[in-house]
Amino acid sequence: MRLRADVSVADTDYGQVLLDERSGRYWQLNPTGVAVVRALLEGADENAAVAALTFAYEVDEARARQDVSALVAGLRTAGLVTT
């Protein structure tokens, strides 16, 4: 997975913001969202992102899997990523 070329990323005090330069809309990611997106952009699959999330934060695997799936689906629906 990778971000579209016209999606900008900015770090914030509480995570990151993804800006869709075509529409002007943005997504704010909390620290766990940032961890998931970074893992996926570095080539990890969803299973590896789940493992990274459960390792770094106090979250059980089922909840982490649900959160990763929801985030990936949202990014795809918003058209922010390509595969």
N, C-alpha and C positions, 0 to 999 in steps of 0.2 A: 504494500500500500504506500502511496505517496500523495502529498498535497498537490492540488492543481497548481500550475505555474502562477496563476493570478490570485493565490491565497497567501496573504502575509501573516506572519507570526510575530507577536510582541509579548515579551515577558511582562508580568505585572507583579504587584506585591503579593498577590494571592494565587498565582498560577500563570496562565497564558490567555491571550486573545487571538483567535483566528479570524482574520478579516477577509471576506469575499469581496475583492475589489470590483467585480462585475456588478454586484447588487448593492454594495455598501453595507450589507448585513454582517454581523460578527457573532462569534460564539465565544463565550468565556469558559475556560477550562479550570477546574480546581486542581490542586496538586495531584490527586489520584488520576484525574483525566489526563493531565500532562504526562504522568508516568506511563499510562497506557498508550497514548498517541506516540510518545517517543519510542517506546518499544516497537510498536507496529511500523513506524517510519524507518527504524533501523533494521527491519527485515523479519522481526518476530511474527509468528502467527498468533491467532487469538489464544490458543492454549498457553503459549509462552507468556503472553501478556497477562493472562490470569495468574500464572505461577508467579510472575514478578509482583503483581499486586498483592497476592496473599503473603509473599515474603516480606514486602516493605511495609504493609499496613495490617492492622488487626481486623481482618475480614476473612470470613470463611469462603471456601472455594465456590460454593453454589452462588453466593451473593456476588463474588468477584466475576464469575462467568456471566451472570445476568447483567451486571454493570458494563462489562466489556462489550457484550453483544449489543446492548442498547446504545452505547457510545458509537460503535462502528456503524450500526444501522443509521443513527442520526447523521453522522458525517457523510455517509453515502447518500442518504435522502436529500441532504442539503447541497449535494454536489461539490463538496469540498475536497474529496479525494478521488484518486484513480487507482486502478490495480495494475 
